[in-house]
Every structure is written in C-alpha cells, then in structure tokens.
Amino acid sequence: MRIALRLLMAILVAVMTVWAAGAIVYSPLSSQGFRIALAGIFVFTTALAFLRLRNRRRTLLGFLVVFAVLVALFFQIPASNDREWQPEVAIAPYATING
C-alpha cells in the first residue's frame, strides 16, 4: 500500500510539474527564450529536489507552495484577443440570421 501511495504521489507531482512548466512557457513574460529557460529550470529544480533531498514531506510541502503560487499567478493573467493567433482561428466566428 505504501508503494502504491508513493507511486501515485510521484505521478501527481509529475503531472503538476508538467502543467506548471506549460503555464510558465505560455505566460506573458518578456521573451519566449526566457520563458522556456525558466520552465526548464523549474522542471530541473523539481526533479533535483525530489531526488536529492531526504525529507520527502518537506520537499512535497515546498513544491505545493511553489505550485500554488504559480497557479495564483496563472489566474492573474488577463484575457486578451490582442495576441498572435493561428490564421485559421484569427477571426472570431459570427452568424447572421435572416427571418
């Protein structure tokens, strides 16, 4: 049972790490290269922390705090249509009803 719980936590942390890295990459920070580097640093630091630090509970708590901050910052990004869109979705759909 203990092994199954650790495996479940490892999968959950991995999924959360991938989501956080994606949130960093698609954030409105200065340049794309900086965002990609920051996401890579986040993934590397998370993996290193869980592989090297002995106190797993404290490491998990620290990760959850950082993840919560990233989620809060992600929801602070204002919605905008003034971004670069793919050509097939660049124009909002509309309909005209006659009668």
Stockholm file with secondary structure:
# STOCKHOLM 1.0

chainA/1-99         MRIALRLLMAILVAVMTVWAAGAIVYSPLSSQGFRIALAGIFVFTTALAFLRLRNRRRTLLGFLVVFAVLVALFFQIPASNDREWQPEVAIAPYATING
#=GR chainA/1-99 SS CHHHHHHHHHHHHHHHHHHHHHHHHTSCCSCHHHHHHHHHHHHHHHHHHHHHCSCHHHHHHHHHHHHHHHHHHHTTSCCCSCSCCCGGGSSCCCCCCCC
#=GC SS_cons        CHHHHHHHHHHHHHHHHHHHHHHHHTSCCSCHHHHHHHHHHHHHHHHHHHHHCSCHHHHHHHHHHHHHHHHHHHTTSCCCSCSCCCGGGSSCCCCCCCC
//
